[in-house]
C-alpha cells in the first residue's frame, strides 16, 4: 500500500472515531469545536478525514 493511501486511510479512521465519540456524548460539532478552541470547519475536516491534528501530552 502506498504511503499516501495509508495516511488517508488513517485520517478517515480517526475522523470516523472522532465523529462516533462526539455523537455518543450527544455533542454537536459546534460544541466540540468550542471545547477544542477550534473552528467548526476544523472539526468537520477532521471527521471527514480531510485533515489531521496534533496531540499534546
Secondary structure, 3 states (H helix, E strand, C coil): CCHHHHHHHHHHHHHHHHHHHHHHCCCCHHHHHHHHCCCHHHHHHHHCCCCCCCCCC
